[in-house]
Each structure stands twice: as C-alpha cells, then as structure tokens.
Amino acid sequence: MIKKVKPFIIPALLLVLIDQTIKIVISNVFMQYNFDIIPKILRFNPNLNTHLSYAGNFIDILSSPFVAILLNILALFLFLSGYMLYLTKRPYTSFSVKMIMICGIAGSLCSLSDKLFWAGSLDYLQIPSLFIFDLKDCYLTVAEVMFVVIGILHSREISVKEYLHFLKNKFRL
C-alpha cells in the first residue's frame, strides 16, 4: 500500500509544512492583529480553537483529545482504504482523485498535528458572523467537495455497500 500512496506523500507533507509554518509565524508575530482582508467578506482574526474541531464547539465529546485524535485516524483510514478500493476499479489515478488524496491526507495530518502540538487549531481566517478557519480546513474542503462530486458522478460504479464488503474482505473485519 505504501508504494501506491507514495506519490501523494511529498505533496501532502509540503502542504502540511505550509500550514504549520503559517501557524508558527502567526503565533509568534501576529496573534494580536485583526484586520479585514476583503471587507465584510474575509478577516484575519487569529484564534486558538481548543475545542479541537468545529463540531467540538457544540458537542462536548468531540472536544475530547482522545475522540478527536481517533476521528483523525479514522479519516486517514477512510482516505487510504477508499483509494485502495478505487485502485481495484481503475488502472490509473485521475487528477481529481490525486487532488482528493493529497488534500485529504494533508488536511488530516494538519488536523492531527494541531491536536498533538497545538492542543487545538490556530484558526486565523474568518468569514464574519459565520466561522473561523485555517488553511487545513481549505485542504479538507477541497477534498470533500471533489469527493462528493466524484461520488455523485460515479455512484453506479462504487457503492457504500461495495466499500464495506471490500473492507470486510481486505481487513478481515
């Protein structure tokens, strides 16, 4: 399996490096700053979210470090196992699936790094009156949106039932 995901490792780690470098710079130099990037649309507003996820702001169990880390590991497993099933169906990896893998792995690793090293997420971009986010959230959103689009377009080729059957056979669950 490592050989199959090897092409995604360097790009994903580069995205993780970019995300974590931005957070280090912000935490050391810019934490006290708050300004409009695009007035009434996007603000720079650094904030350490110690609830460990957006949902953790509303559901206490998701603020548990153990649960949050477990969910990160589950997300990585879903990306990798989903890709393993994809490879049984396709002889080559499309550009969109490569982007899903790179952004999904990078976002999951950034999120895991946030929980392990920052005890939360240093979010710094804000859509006023809605939510605050960071680059990692952008990676995950790109992966999620592309996954949904591809899932809808290819829903007849791969189903959830087939995925669960694949997991059962592959991992002897």
N, C-alpha and C positions, 0 to 999 in steps of 0.2 A: 504493500500500500504506500509506503514512503516514496517509492520510485514514481508512483502515479501522481502524488501531490507535490513532488519536488519542484516542478516549475512554478508553483504558487508560493513557495516558502520565501524566496528573496523579495518578490514584490510585496508580499504581506508584511514581512519584517520591516521593509522600508517604510510602509505606511504606519506601522506601529512606532517606528523611530520618529517619524514626523510628528505624530500625535503626542508622544511623550515629551519630545523636545519643546514643542509649543507650550505644553503644560508646565514644564520646568521653568521656562523663560517667564511665563505669566506669573507663576507662584513666587518667583524671586524678584520680579521687577514691576509687574503691572496689576497686582491684586487690588490696589486702592483706586484704580482708574475705572471709569464708567462713562461711555460716550456712544452717541449714535454713529453707526456705520452707514446705514441708509435710514434717514429719519422716518419714524413711525413704523418701520418695517423690520430693521435689524439693529441690535445694540451689542456693544461689547460690555459685558457685565459679569466679571468672574465671580464664581460662587462654588464652594466645595460642597457637593451634594453627598452627605454622609448617610443617606438612606439607601445607598448602593444601587439604586435603579430608579427610573421614573415611577414605576409602579410601587416601589418601596415608599414613596411619598404618601401613598394611600392605603397600602396593605402592609401591616407590620411584619408579617412573616417574611416578606420579600426584602426587608431591611436586615435580616439575619445574615451575617457574613457566610455562614455555612451554606444556607439556602442559595444565596446569591452566587457563590463560587460553584456550587453544584449545578445551577442553571447555566452558568457559562460553559462548564464542561459538557453539559448536555447539548448546548448549542453547537459547540465544536464537533461533537459526535454526530449530530444531525447533518451538518455540512459535509463531513467526511463520508459518512455512510450513504447519504444521498448521492454523493458523487460516485461512490463505488457502484451503486445501482445504475446510475447514468452510464457508466462505462460498460456495463453489460449490454446496454441497448444501442450504443453509438460507437462507431470505430474511431471517431475523432472528437475532440472537445471544441465546441463552438466558442466564439469570442464572448458571447453573453454569459455562458456558463463559466468561462475563465474569470470574468469580472465578478460573478457571484461568489466564486471560491476565494478570490483574492480579497475582495471587500468583506466577505463574511468571516473569513479566518482572521483578517486584520482587526476587524471590529470586535470579534470575540476575544482575541488576545489583548487588545487595548482595554477592554472591559475587565478582563481578568487582572491585568496589570494595575488598573485603577483600584480594584478591590484589595489587592495584595500590598501595593506600595503606597497608595494614597489614602487608604481607608475610606474611599468614596470616589466620586468622579469630579474632577475640576472642570466644570462646565463654564463656558465663557461667552457663548453666542446666545442672544435672546431675541425671540420674536415677542415683542411687548404684549402683555396680557395673556400670553399663551403658555410658553415654556422656554426653558433654557437648555442648551445642548452644547456639544463639542464636536470635534472632527470625527471621533469614533462613532458618534451617532449618525453622522453623514455616511460613513462607510456602511454601517448596518442598514441604513435606509435604502441605499443604492442596492445592496444585496437583496433585501426583502422585496423591493418593488420589482426588480428584474426577475426574482424567483416567482413571484405571483404572476407576472405577465407570461413567463415561460410555462408555468404550471397550467395556466388557462389555455394557452396555445397548444400544449401537448397533453392535455388531460386524458386523452384516449390512449396515449402510449404508456404512461406510467400512472398508476393509481396509488392511493394510500394503502389499499389492501395489498397490492403487489409489493410495496415498500415494506410493510410489516411482515409479509411472507419472506421477503429477501433477508430481513434482519433475523428472523427466526432460523432460517437455514444457515446463514453466514456465521452467526454468533451462537448458535445452538441455544436459543432462548426458550 
